[in-house]
Amino acid sequence: MLTQDQIDIISDAIAPLFQYLEHEVIVDIARRIKKTMTYTRTAELMAMDMQKLGYSPTKIRSEALKLLDADEDYKKEVEKNTLEYKREVKKLIDNITKAAAEAGNNLIANAGNMSWVDDMSVWESAGKRLVEGSFLNQLVDVFGSQTADQMKNLTKTTGFKSMHGYESIQNAYRHELDKAVIKLCSGTFSQEKVLNDVIHDLSHSGLRSIDFENGYSMQIDTAAKLAIRTGCHQISAKIHDANITQTGENLVYVSKHWGARNKGTGVENHELWQGKVYYIKSGKDYTEEAKRIGQDRIMDIWYSTGYSPDGSHLNNPLGLHGYNCRHIHNVFFEGISNIPKENPQPGPFWINGKEYDYYAMTQKLRSMERNIRALKREKEALGMLGMSQTEINAKIKRKTREYREFCEKAGVPKATSNLRVESGSSDLKSTKAYQNAVNMKNAGALSDKTDPFGRKREKHAISYYEEIRNRRSDYVIKRISKNGGVSEKAAKNIYEHVFVEKHIFADGTERQFDPDYDMSESFRRILEGKNIKPHDITMLRHENLELNLMKKYNMVYEDAHSLAEQKYNYKKELDEFLERIGG
């Protein structure tokens, strides 16, 4: 079962795509209004003159708007911009929708594979074995498709919130232009001030996904993260449930976290049922097990939490694994497992003269993070239009300092990922957001750029080699055979050659191979069965031939490696791949 930290990392990867959309729309609106306002200079001057003469603001606006309404060049420019804006927004949304659907599918697939691997380790630690069934790929397909659909739906209900209500993304340019013109025609606002207000209002609203049924809206990057997080939770839970059913286990532990939902009654109140062991099916007396783990009694999970691991009941959307629930459940081996030790929830906090409980403190942090992101959006838009960023830079610096100080006083780490905002670009596919979200396999990958001395790669390789050695060898061999397209005999030879046996080197020493980062990544993809590259398969063939040469002709490693490389050149193919992806 995936941890909440793992799920958060996965869900964070989708946000930049929607931040990019948000940025492009805000800048485009502001740029078009700036261009259009060149046609309003006559009306602006009339308004200023009428103000000096003492006319009322209502009269000034009325006369100025009449003048604009009679200006054919102004009307043509507005019409042209409106048409171009709607065309460009549609194109942008289509591109984002496609990229987000693909990214969502990739993210869920990664989550499914991670969950399976994590489960395998859990069962092996208890001396039990899991056998992968066809259900894994089926679940990945179902939840990947479901999440991709959710990504598509997010872009269908987007818009901005303002004091005048909801503005759809398609009509945002005209709405913002109308408000800007009214301000200009009052005779009291300069064009620079009006444009600043447009950028400020759009940036602090943020592009939002609207639920028309209840009127509730959420910033679109946050909504996307929530959709991914929910999908990860659900596929991880289903994989875990299938493994529980396969092995006949009946007890599960539901996680506990600070700031859990404490409103409502029954399954709606998550604080009441978190941190406990439950049974899935009744029929067995767990009195002694409850005594062993220090729990009053062990109850039915569906009755207590609203979630049914075996699918015998309908799940309650307000309970475990429901809407925005951050809890997970894990198998609990009777007589073996123990309830994790939990630190007591901190708080109350006295910060800057105000008392916060833990939940209120986290809500305050989220509010501060949203404000900083809004300021960064505002800064980016001002910069794209060549406007002064001095004041906004000072605000960002001050608000970031206040956020850091609040975190320090509360004793919680800064959530730096919640402060990031993706900058815009003229080309979606050239943005860091697109590359990170769509090509998840490469997101955050170690390279000469990110790890110039190779220390992180060495540490990773050592850790992964050790992880493989600690797994059941028959499981690893079967995965290599199945996903690598080699016989089980060859897979066994390759496994033992790379991870188990000692070899004679040219210097006369006898030792195991040193862990290699690139090979560890190739083996990871092969074992997971996802994103397998041609050079990964070449690696398997190289290692098999190398082994045969060493055994048949009693060669030292270096000689066998050189000969095997002539037929299966893993390093050459790897270098070509890294060059293509910029690694």
C-alpha positions as CSV (number, residue, x, y, z in Angstrom):
1,M,0.0,0.0,0.0
2,L,1.4,3.4,-0.9
3,T,2.2,5.8,1.8
4,Q,0.6,9.3,1.9
5,D,4.1,10.8,1.2
6,Q,4.4,8.7,-1.9
7,I,0.9,9.7,-3.1
8,D,1.7,13.4,-2.5
9,I,4.9,13.2,-4.6
10,I,2.9,11.5,-7.5
11,S,0.0,14.0,-7.3
12,D,2.4,17.0,-7.2
13,A,3.6,16.1,-10.7
14,I,0.4,17.0,-12.4
15,A,0.0,20.6,-11.0
16,P,2.5,22.3,-13.4
17,L,0.5,21.5,-16.5
18,F,-2.5,23.4,-15.2
19,Q,-0.4,26.2,-13.8
20,Y,1.0,26.6,-17.3
21,L,-2.6,26.8,-18.7
22,E,-3.5,29.4,-16.0
23,H,-0.4,31.5,-16.7
24,E,-1.0,31.5,-20.5
25,V,-4.6,32.6,-20.1
26,I,-3.9,35.4,-17.6
27,V,-1.1,36.8,-19.7
28,D,-3.1,36.6,-23.0
29,I,-6.0,38.5,-21.5
30,A,-3.8,41.2,-20.1
31,R,-1.8,41.5,-23.3
32,R,-5.0,41.9,-25.4
33,I,-6.5,44.4,-23.0
34,K,-3.3,46.4,-23.1
35,K,-3.4,46.4,-26.9
36,T,-7.1,47.3,-27.0
37,M,-6.6,50.2,-24.6
38,T,-4.6,52.1,-27.1
39,Y,-8.0,52.7,-28.8
40,T,-9.5,54.2,-25.7
41,R,-7.2,57.2,-25.3
42,T,-9.8,59.7,-26.7
43,A,-12.5,58.5,-24.3
44,E,-9.9,58.6,-21.5
45,L,-9.0,62.2,-22.2
46,M,-12.7,63.2,-22.4
47,A,-13.3,61.6,-19.0
48,M,-10.4,63.5,-17.5
49,D,-11.7,66.8,-18.9
50,M,-15.3,66.2,-17.6
51,Q,-13.9,65.3,-14.2
52,K,-12.2,68.7,-14.0
53,L,-15.4,70.4,-14.9
54,G,-17.2,68.7,-12.0
55,Y,-19.4,66.2,-13.8
56,S,-20.6,63.1,-11.8
57,P,-18.8,59.8,-12.3
58,T,-22.0,58.3,-13.7
59,K,-22.3,61.0,-16.4
60,I,-18.6,60.8,-17.2
61,R,-18.8,57.0,-17.8
62,S,-22.0,57.4,-19.8
63,E,-20.5,59.9,-22.2
64,A,-17.2,58.1,-22.6
65,L,-18.8,54.8,-23.3
66,K,-21.0,56.5,-26.0
67,L,-17.8,57.8,-27.6
68,L,-16.3,54.3,-27.6
69,D,-19.5,52.8,-28.9
70,A,-19.3,55.1,-31.9
71,D,-15.6,54.3,-32.6
72,E,-15.6,51.7,-35.4
73,D,-11.8,51.0,-35.1
74,Y,-12.3,50.2,-31.4
75,K,-15.2,47.9,-32.0
76,K,-13.3,46.1,-34.8
77,E,-10.3,45.6,-32.5
78,V,-12.4,44.2,-29.7
79,E,-14.2,41.9,-32.1
80,K,-10.9,40.7,-33.6
81,N,-9.3,40.1,-30.1
82,T,-12.4,38.3,-28.9
83,L,-12.3,35.9,-31.8
84,E,-8.6,35.3,-31.6
85,Y,-8.7,34.8,-27.8
86,K,-11.4,32.2,-28.0
87,R,-9.6,30.4,-30.8
88,E,-6.3,30.4,-28.9
89,V,-7.9,29.3,-25.6
90,K,-9.6,26.4,-27.3
91,K,-6.3,25.3,-28.8
92,L,-4.5,25.7,-25.5
93,I,-7.2,23.7,-23.6
94,D,-7.1,21.0,-26.2
95,N,-3.4,20.6,-25.8
96,I,-3.5,20.7,-22.0
97,T,-6.4,18.2,-22.0
98,K,-4.4,15.7,-24.1
99,A,-1.2,16.2,-22.1
100,A,-3.1,15.9,-18.8
101,A,-4.9,12.8,-19.8
102,E,-1.7,11.1,-20.8
103,A,0.1,12.3,-17.7
104,G,-2.8,11.1,-15.5
105,N,-2.6,7.7,-17.1
106,N,1.1,7.5,-16.6
107,L,0.9,8.6,-12.9
108,I,-1.8,6.0,-12.1
109,A,0.3,3.3,-13.8
110,N,3.3,4.3,-11.7
111,A,1.2,4.3,-8.6
112,G,-0.1,0.8,-9.4
113,N,3.3,-0.6,-9.9
114,M,4.7,1.1,-6.8
115,S,1.9,-0.3,-4.8
116,W,2.4,-3.8,-6.0
117,V,6.1,-3.7,-5.2
118,D,5.5,-2.2,-1.8
119,D,2.9,-4.9,-1.0
120,M,5.3,-7.7,-2.1
121,S,7.9,-6.4,0.4
122,V,5.2,-6.3,3.2
123,W,4.1,-9.9,2.6
124,E,7.7,-11.1,2.3
125,S,8.6,-9.5,5.7
126,A,5.9,-11.7,7.2
127,G,7.3,-14.8,5.5
128,K,4.4,-14.9,3.0
129,R,4.4,-14.9,-0.8
130,L,2.3,-12.9,-3.3
131,V,1.6,-14.1,-6.8
132,E,0.9,-11.4,-9.4
133,G,-2.3,-12.0,-11.2
134,S,-3.9,-10.4,-14.3
135,F,-5.8,-8.1,-12.0
136,L,-2.9,-5.7,-11.7
137,N,-2.9,-4.6,-15.4
138,Q,-6.7,-4.6,-15.4
139,L,-6.8,-2.2,-12.4
140,V,-4.1,0.0,-13.9
141,D,-6.1,0.3,-17.1
142,V,-9.4,1.0,-15.4
143,F,-8.1,3.6,-13.0
144,G,-5.8,5.1,-15.6
145,S,-8.7,5.6,-17.9
146,Q,-10.9,7.0,-15.1
147,T,-8.3,9.5,-14.0
148,A,-7.6,10.6,-17.6
149,D,-11.4,11.3,-18.0
150,Q,-11.2,13.4,-14.8
151,M,-8.3,15.4,-16.2
152,K,-10.4,16.1,-19.4
153,N,-13.4,17.2,-17.3
154,L,-11.4,19.7,-15.3
155,T,-10.9,21.8,-18.4
156,K,-14.6,21.9,-19.3
157,T,-15.6,23.9,-16.3
158,T,-12.9,26.5,-15.9
159,G,-13.1,30.1,-15.2
160,F,-12.3,33.0,-12.8
161,K,-14.0,34.3,-9.7
162,S,-14.5,38.0,-9.3
163,M,-16.6,40.4,-7.3
164,H,-19.0,40.2,-10.2
165,G,-19.3,36.5,-10.0
166,Y,-18.1,33.6,-12.1
167,E,-16.5,34.3,-15.5
168,S,-16.0,31.4,-17.9
169,I,-12.6,31.0,-19.4
170,Q,-14.1,31.5,-22.9
171,N,-15.6,34.9,-22.0
172,A,-13.0,36.1,-19.6
173,Y,-11.3,38.5,-22.0
174,R,-14.6,40.4,-22.7
175,H,-15.6,40.5,-19.1
176,E,-12.2,41.8,-18.0
177,L,-12.1,44.3,-20.8
178,D,-15.5,45.7,-19.9
179,K,-14.4,46.2,-16.3
180,A,-11.2,47.9,-17.4
181,V,-13.0,50.2,-19.8
182,I,-15.5,51.3,-17.1
183,K,-12.6,52.2,-14.8
184,L,-10.8,54.1,-17.5
185,C,-14.0,56.0,-18.4
186,S,-14.4,57.2,-14.8
187,G,-11.5,59.6,-15.3
188,T,-9.8,58.5,-12.1
189,F,-7.7,55.5,-13.2
190,S,-4.6,55.5,-15.4
191,Q,-4.1,52.7,-18.0
192,E,-1.2,51.3,-16.0
193,K,-3.4,51.1,-12.8
194,V,-6.2,49.5,-14.8
195,L,-3.9,46.9,-16.3
196,N,-2.3,46.2,-12.9
197,D,-5.8,45.6,-11.4
198,V,-6.6,43.1,-14.2
199,I,-3.5,41.1,-13.6
200,H,-4.0,41.2,-9.8
201,D,-7.6,40.1,-9.9
202,L,-7.0,37.2,-12.3
203,S,-3.9,36.1,-10.5
204,H,-5.5,36.1,-7.1
205,S,-8.6,34.3,-8.4
206,G,-6.5,31.8,-10.3
207,L,-8.0,29.6,-12.9
208,R,-10.7,27.6,-11.2
209,S,-12.7,24.4,-11.8
210,I,-16.4,25.0,-11.0
211,D,-18.9,22.6,-9.7
212,F,-22.1,24.1,-11.1
213,E,-24.4,21.9,-8.9
214,N,-23.2,23.4,-5.6
215,G,-21.4,26.5,-6.9
216,Y,-18.2,25.4,-5.2
217,S,-14.9,26.1,-7.0
218,M,-11.3,25.0,-6.6
219,Q,-8.1,26.3,-8.2
220,I,-7.5,24.0,-11.2
221,D,-4.0,22.8,-10.2
222,T,-5.3,21.9,-6.8
223,A,-8.3,20.1,-8.3
224,A,-6.0,18.1,-10.6
225,K,-3.8,17.1,-7.7
226,L,-6.9,16.0,-5.8
227,A,-8.0,13.9,-8.7
228,I,-4.6,12.2,-9.0
229,R,-4.4,11.7,-5.2
230,T,-7.8,10.1,-5.1
231,G,-7.0,7.8,-8.1
232,C,-3.7,6.8,-6.4
233,H,-5.5,6.0,-3.1
234,Q,-8.1,4.0,-4.9
235,I,-5.9,1.9,-7.1
236,S,-3.5,1.3,-4.3
237,A,-6.4,0.1,-2.1
238,K,-7.8,-2.2,-4.7
239,I,-4.4,-3.8,-5.3
240,H,-4.0,-4.3,-1.6
241,D,-7.5,-5.7,-1.3
242,A,-6.8,-8.2,-4.1
243,N,-3.6,-9.3,-2.4
244,I,-5.4,-9.7,0.9
245,T,-8.1,-11.9,-0.7
246,Q,-5.4,-13.9,-2.5
247,T,-3.6,-14.8,0.7
248,G,-6.7,-15.2,2.9
249,E,-5.8,-12.5,5.4
250,N,-8.7,-10.9,7.4
251,L,-7.2,-8.1,9.5
252,V,-6.2,-4.6,8.4
253,Y,-4.8,-1.6,10.1
254,V,-6.2,1.9,9.2
255,S,-3.6,4.6,9.3
256,K,-3.7,7.6,11.6
257,H,-2.6,11.2,10.9
258,W,-2.7,14.6,12.5
259,G,-5.5,16.9,11.6
260,A,-7.9,14.1,10.5
261,R,-11.5,15.1,9.8
262,N,-13.3,15.5,13.1
263,K,-16.7,16.8,12.0
264,G,-19.9,14.8,11.7
265,T,-20.8,11.4,13.2
266,G,-20.2,7.8,12.4
267,V,-18.0,7.1,9.4
268,E,-17.9,10.8,8.5
269,N,-15.8,11.5,11.6
270,H,-12.4,10.1,10.5
271,E,-10.8,11.0,13.9
272,L,-13.0,8.4,15.6
273,W,-11.9,5.3,13.5
274,Q,-8.3,6.1,12.5
275,G,-5.4,4.2,14.0
276,K,-7.2,0.9,14.7
277,V,-7.2,-2.7,13.5
278,Y,-10.4,-4.1,11.9
279,Y,-11.6,-7.4,10.5
280,I,-13.0,-7.7,7.0
281,K,-15.2,-10.7,7.5
282,S,-16.9,-11.8,10.8
283,G,-16.9,-15.3,12.2
284,K,-13.7,-15.4,14.2
285,D,-13.1,-14.3,17.8
286,Y,-10.3,-11.8,17.9
287,T,-10.4,-11.1,21.7
288,E,-6.9,-12.4,22.3
289,E,-5.5,-10.5,19.3
290,A,-7.1,-7.3,20.6
291,K,-5.4,-7.8,24.0
292,R,-2.1,-8.4,22.3
293,I,-2.2,-5.1,20.5
294,G,-3.7,-3.1,23.3
295,Q,-7.1,-2.5,21.6
296,D,-10.4,-2.7,23.4
297,R,-11.9,-4.9,20.6
298,I,-11.6,-5.5,16.9
299,M,-14.6,-4.4,14.9
300,D,-15.9,-4.7,11.3
301,I,-14.1,-2.3,9.0
302,W,-17.1,-1.5,6.8
303,Y,-19.4,-0.8,9.7
304,S,-16.8,1.4,11.4
305,T,-15.2,3.2,8.4
306,G,-17.7,2.8,5.5
307,Y,-15.1,0.9,3.4
308,S,-15.5,-2.7,2.2
309,P,-12.2,-4.3,1.1
310,D,-14.0,-7.4,-0.2
311,G,-16.6,-5.5,-2.1
312,S,-19.5,-7.1,-0.2
313,H,-20.9,-3.6,0.6
314,L,-21.1,-0.2,-1.2
315,N,-18.4,2.2,0.0
316,N,-19.5,5.4,1.7
317,P,-18.0,8.4,-0.2
318,L,-17.6,10.2,3.1
319,G,-15.7,7.4,4.8
320,L,-12.3,5.7,4.3
321,H,-10.9,6.2,0.8
322,G,-13.7,8.6,0.1
323,Y,-13.6,12.2,-1.1
324,N,-10.3,13.9,-0.1
325,C,-9.5,11.1,2.5
326,R,-5.8,10.8,3.2
327,H,-6.0,7.5,5.2
328,I,-4.7,4.2,4.0
329,H,-5.2,0.7,5.2
330,N,-2.6,-2.1,5.4
331,V,-2.7,-5.8,5.9
332,F,-2.3,-6.7,9.6
333,F,-0.8,-10.2,10.2
334,E,-2.4,-11.8,13.3
335,G,0.2,-12.6,15.9
336,I,2.9,-10.9,13.9
337,S,2.1,-7.3,13.1
338,N,2.0,-4.5,15.7
339,I,0.2,-1.1,15.7
340,P,2.7,1.6,14.7
341,K,3.7,3.9,17.5
342,E,2.1,7.3,16.9
343,N,3.4,10.6,18.3
344,P,0.6,12.6,19.9
345,Q,-0.9,15.4,17.8
346,P,0.9,18.7,18.5
347,G,-0.9,21.8,19.6
348,P,-2.5,24.1,20.5
349,F,-0.1,26.7,19.0
350,W,0.2,30.3,20.0
351,I,1.5,32.1,17.0
352,N,1.7,35.9,16.7
353,G,-0.8,36.2,19.6
354,K,-3.4,33.8,18.2
355,E,-4.2,30.3,19.2
356,Y,-4.4,27.5,16.6
357,D,-5.3,23.8,16.9
358,Y,-3.4,21.6,14.5
359,Y,-6.1,21.6,11.9
360,A,-6.5,25.4,12.0
361,M,-2.7,25.8,11.8
362,T,-2.6,23.7,8.6
363,Q,-5.5,25.7,7.1
364,K,-3.6,28.9,7.8
365,L,-0.5,27.5,6.1
366,R,-2.5,26.5,3.0
367,S,-4.0,30.0,2.9
368,M,-0.5,31.5,3.0
369,E,0.7,29.2,0.3
370,R,-2.2,30.1,-2.0
371,N,-1.4,33.8,-1.5
372,I,2.3,33.4,-2.4
373,R,1.4,31.4,-5.5
374,A,-1.0,34.2,-6.5
375,L,1.7,36.8,-6.1
376,K,4.0,34.7,-8.2
377,R,1.4,34.4,-10.9
378,E,1.0,38.2,-10.8
379,K,4.8,38.7,-11.0
380,E,5.1,36.4,-14.1
381,A,2.3,38.2,-15.9
382,L,3.8,41.7,-15.1
383,G,7.1,40.5,-16.4
384,M,5.7,39.1,-19.7
385,L,4.1,42.5,-20.4
386,G,7.2,44.5,-19.6
387,M,5.7,46.1,-16.5
388,S,7.5,46.9,-13.2
389,Q,8.0,44.0,-10.8
390,T,9.6,45.9,-8.0
391,E,6.6,46.1,-5.7
392,I,5.4,42.5,-6.3
393,N,9.0,41.2,-5.7
394,A,8.9,43.0,-2.3
395,K,5.5,41.4,-1.5
396,I,6.7,37.9,-2.4
397,K,9.8,38.3,-0.3
398,R,7.8,39.6,2.7
399,K,5.0,36.9,2.4
400,T,7.6,34.1,2.0
401,R,9.4,35.3,5.1
402,E,6.2,35.4,7.1
403,Y,5.4,31.9,5.8
404,R,8.8,30.6,6.8
405,E,8.5,32.2,10.3
406,F,5.0,30.7,10.8
407,C,6.3,27.2,9.9
408,E,9.2,27.6,12.3
409,K,6.9,28.7,15.2
410,A,4.5,25.8,14.5
411,G,7.5,23.4,14.2
412,V,6.5,22.1,10.8
413,P,8.6,21.8,7.6
414,K,8.0,24.2,4.8
415,A,6.0,22.6,1.9
416,T,8.1,24.1,-0.8
417,S,6.2,22.3,-3.6
418,N,3.1,24.2,-2.6
419,L,4.9,27.5,-3.3
420,R,6.0,26.6,-6.9
421,V,4.3,28.1,-9.9
422,E,5.1,27.1,-13.5
423,S,6.2,29.9,-15.8
424,G,4.6,30.2,-19.2
425,S,6.2,29.6,-22.5
426,S,5.3,30.0,-26.2
427,D,5.5,26.3,-26.6
428,L,3.7,23.9,-24.3
429,K,6.0,20.9,-25.1
430,S,9.1,22.9,-24.3
431,T,8.0,23.7,-20.7
432,K,9.4,21.9,-17.7
433,A,5.8,21.3,-16.7
434,Y,5.0,19.3,-19.8
435,Q,8.2,17.2,-19.7
436,N,7.8,16.4,-16.0
437,A,4.1,15.5,-16.2
438,V,4.0,13.5,-19.4
439,N,7.4,11.9,-19.2
440,M,7.1,10.8,-15.6
441,K,9.8,8.2,-16.1
442,N,12.3,11.0,-16.6
443,A,10.9,13.4,-14.0
444,G,13.5,14.0,-11.3
445,A,15.9,11.5,-12.9
446,L,19.5,11.7,-11.8
447,S,22.0,12.9,-14.4
448,D,25.3,14.8,-14.8
449,K,23.3,18.0,-14.4
450,T,21.5,17.1,-11.2
451,D,24.3,14.8,-9.8
452,P,27.6,16.1,-11.2
453,F,29.8,13.9,-8.9
454,G,27.6,10.8,-9.2
455,R,27.2,10.4,-5.4
456,K,23.4,10.3,-5.5
457,R,23.5,7.7,-8.3
458,E,26.0,5.6,-6.5
459,K,23.9,5.6,-3.3
460,H,20.7,4.8,-5.3
461,A,22.4,1.9,-7.1
462,I,23.7,0.4,-3.9
463,S,20.3,0.7,-2.3
464,Y,18.5,-0.8,-5.3
465,Y,20.9,-3.7,-5.8
466,E,20.5,-4.6,-2.1
467,E,16.7,-4.3,-2.5
468,I,16.7,-6.8,-5.3
469,R,19.0,-9.2,-3.4
470,N,16.6,-9.1,-0.5
471,R,13.6,-10.0,-2.7
472,R,12.5,-13.6,-3.4
473,S,14.8,-14.7,-6.2
474,D,12.1,-16.7,-8.0
475,Y,9.9,-13.7,-8.2
476,V,12.7,-11.5,-9.6
477,I,13.7,-14.2,-12.1
478,K,10.1,-14.7,-13.3
479,R,9.7,-10.9,-13.8
480,I,13.0,-10.7,-15.8
481,S,11.8,-13.6,-18.0
482,K,8.3,-12.3,-18.5
483,N,9.1,-8.6,-19.1
484,G,12.5,-9.0,-20.7
485,G,11.5,-11.6,-23.2
486,V,14.1,-14.2,-22.2
487,S,13.8,-17.8,-20.9
488,E,13.6,-18.5,-17.2
489,K,16.9,-20.3,-17.4
490,A,18.5,-17.2,-19.0
491,A,16.8,-14.9,-16.5
492,K,18.2,-17.0,-13.6
493,N,21.7,-16.9,-15.1
494,I,21.4,-13.1,-15.6
495,Y,20.1,-12.6,-12.0
496,E,22.9,-14.7,-10.4
497,H,25.6,-13.1,-12.7
498,V,24.7,-9.5,-11.8
499,F,23.5,-9.8,-8.2
500,V,24.9,-13.0,-6.6
501,E,28.1,-14.5,-8.1
502,K,31.7,-13.3,-7.7
503,H,33.8,-12.9,-10.7
504,I,37.5,-12.9,-11.6
505,F,38.8,-9.5,-12.8
506,A,41.9,-8.6,-14.8
507,D,43.7,-7.4,-11.6
508,G,43.4,-10.9,-10.2
509,T,40.7,-10.0,-7.6
510,E,37.5,-12.0,-7.1
511,R,34.4,-9.9,-6.2
512,Q,30.8,-9.1,-7.0
513,F,30.0,-6.4,-9.6
514,D,29.8,-2.9,-8.2
515,P,26.2,-1.5,-8.3
516,D,25.6,0.5,-11.5
517,Y,23.0,3.3,-11.5
518,D,21.9,2.9,-15.2
519,M,21.7,-0.8,-14.9
520,S,19.6,-0.5,-11.7
521,E,17.2,1.8,-13.7
522,S,17.0,-0.8,-16.5
523,F,16.3,-3.6,-14.0
524,R,13.7,-1.4,-12.3
525,R,11.8,-0.8,-15.5
526,I,12.0,-4.5,-16.4
527,L,10.8,-5.6,-13.0
528,E,7.9,-3.1,-13.0
529,G,7.0,-4.0,-16.6
530,K,6.5,-0.3,-17.6
531,N,8.4,2.1,-19.9
532,I,10.9,-0.6,-20.9
533,K,13.5,0.8,-23.3
534,P,15.2,-1.1,-26.2
535,H,18.6,-0.7,-24.4
536,D,17.1,-2.4,-21.3
537,I,16.6,-5.5,-23.4
538,T,20.1,-5.1,-24.9
539,M,21.4,-5.1,-21.3
540,L,19.9,-8.5,-20.6
541,R,21.3,-10.0,-23.8
542,H,24.7,-8.5,-23.1
543,E,24.8,-9.9,-19.5
544,N,23.7,-13.4,-20.7
545,L,26.4,-13.5,-23.5
546,E,29.1,-12.1,-21.1
547,L,28.3,-14.9,-18.6
548,N,28.4,-17.6,-21.2
549,L,31.8,-16.3,-22.5
550,M,33.3,-16.2,-19.0
551,K,32.1,-19.8,-18.2
552,K,32.8,-21.4,-21.6
553,Y,36.3,-19.9,-22.2
554,N,37.3,-19.2,-18.6
555,M,37.6,-15.4,-19.4
556,V,38.2,-12.6,-16.9
557,Y,35.4,-10.1,-16.8
558,E,37.0,-7.4,-18.9
559,D,37.7,-9.7,-21.8
560,A,34.2,-11.2,-21.8
561,H,32.6,-7.7,-21.5
562,S,34.5,-6.4,-24.5
563,L,33.5,-9.3,-26.7
564,A,29.8,-9.2,-25.6
565,E,29.8,-5.4,-26.3
566,Q,30.6,-6.0,-29.9
567,K,27.3,-7.7,-30.4
568,Y,25.1,-6.1,-27.6
569,N,26.4,-2.6,-26.9
570,Y,24.3,-1.5,-24.0
571,K,26.4,1.6,-23.2
572,K,26.2,2.9,-26.7
573,E,22.4,2.5,-26.8
574,L,22.1,4.0,-23.3
575,D,24.2,7.1,-24.3
576,E,22.1,7.7,-27.4
577,F,18.9,7.5,-25.3
578,L,20.2,9.9,-22.7
579,E,21.2,12.3,-25.4
580,R,17.7,12.2,-26.9
581,I,16.0,13.1,-23.6
582,G,18.7,15.6,-22.5
583,G,19.8,13.4,-19.6
